[in-house]
């Protein structure tokens, strides 16, 4: 695994971009844009992680709940340990 992931390299390229639309922007404006993109990226992955975990919780709870929907009978044992 490399030390520099793709998001980080994209953010660094955005920050270093001296041509195009960023030529007129100040360093502070460029930094704000880069940090905004990083926050959006982080928030999306946090939201996906949250939905994934809750999905697992709901499916696990649903499957365990479905087991309890069916009526179950106790076996008819005539020998009860408390009757002795």
Order of alpha helices (4+ residues) and beta strands (2+ residues): alpha-alpha
